[in-house]
Amino acid sequence: MSPSDLRRPGVLIVEADEALRTLLIDALAPLGCDVGAARSAAEARRELSRQSWDVVVLDLALPDEDGLSFGRWLCADDTHGTTGLIFLTDGEPDDETLEAMLALGEADFLVRPIRPALFRARLRAQIRLRLRERDLLAELKAQAAQLEERADFQQQLVGIVSHDLRNPIGAIQLGASAMLLRSDLSDGQKVYLQQIVRAADRAARMVRDLLDFTRLRLGGGIPLQPRSADLRTIADQVVRETQSAHPDRRVDLRVEGQTDGVWDADRIAQLISNLLGNAVAYSPRESTVTVRVTGGAEEATLSVHNHGEPIAPQLLPHLFEPLRRGEGGGSNRSIGLGLYIVHNIARAHGGHVEVRSTAEEGTTFTVRLPRQPPSATSKTSGMFSIRALKAAREAARKASA
């Protein structure tokens, strides 16, 4: 049983003519509605302040206010956003009046003299539509409550991941790196320890990307702590770390111009690390990966280039979407969280990412970063309002079609 089945529909008749008002009330008797009556817009507002009505039957020419003006007020009020309207007119409305009535949503109109049978038929249609709207909104609110519960659980899961996985991975990284400093290791032991360090580094990056992905999905965005930083220094550090983790690969860093700005150095390092990880993973072992840092007047540019098989053209529009893998074109390139995080880190800094990939030139990811990050903007509210109402109205209209 839907929420609307638990009560009778309510109809408010706003009509100055007492005889017509009585006729309309009597015509509603077979429908079993709760009926209210008002002689003016002021009385109608008082009735609407006491309770909600499913449909308002409204004289287009009220003694104290234009009916269209009252209808606009009614539809703009979130409290009565699902209330239907039937206008009463003395003749066929002109085009301008008709457009104004239809602009209020699923409004209807009747021309005097009113035929009771036609009035009841039009009213039944309005009531069905409004009750469907209310049921849909109730369902949307219930789903929102469920999603909020799931979000709370996901946030708890994020805490578990951040504490229960990052700490042991960090211990593995620290322990293996410390053991590599020993001078009595055989070549075989060094190879094994380097493999452990690389695997732990990959796991740490995966955990961090997963945490960021969860924050983004929950609407939290990428948190930033911007301060004065040098893109050359950040890139040099990441290149050294990548070279250490992949001693069999060559990574060149080329710098030009002034590369200072206000950025979150840790996040920019994460961005470069993800791009470099991609470049190393999807390029021939004997090839060189090139990182370029260029300073301009208003922005700094970072690019990461690698040779190898190009990204299939049909995959390029989806490259920065989460949890996607490339298919076709002979490419085995992953379209997962790494590039999704890169895109969102750049966007959080007010920048953007571009990619160019051809068989002749190889693949180049270019990140453009303004020297000053944008100011934080307020988040939109998740409350149900006119947007949810319009969605419900559209769904109800299709259901009744």
Secondary structure, DSSP 8 states (H G I E B T S, - for coil): --GGGGS--EEEEE-S-HHHHHHHHHHTGGGT-EEEEESSHHHHHHHHHHS--SEEEEESB-SSSBHHHHHHHHHH-GGGTT-EEEEEESS---HHHHHHHHTTSS-EEEESS--HHHHHHHHHHHHHHHHHHHHHHHHHHHHHHHHHHHHHHHHHHHHHHHHHTHHHHHHHHHHHHHHHT-SS--HHHHHHHHHHHHHHHHHHHHHHHHHHHHHHHTT-------EEEEHHHHHHHHHHHHHHH-TTSEEEEEEES--EEEE-HHHHHHHHHHHHHHHHHTS-TTSEEEEEEEE-SSEEEEEEEE-SS---GGGGGGTTSTTEE--STT---EESHHHHHHHHHHHHTT-EEEEEEETTTEEEEEEEEESS------------SHHHHHHHHHHHHHHH-
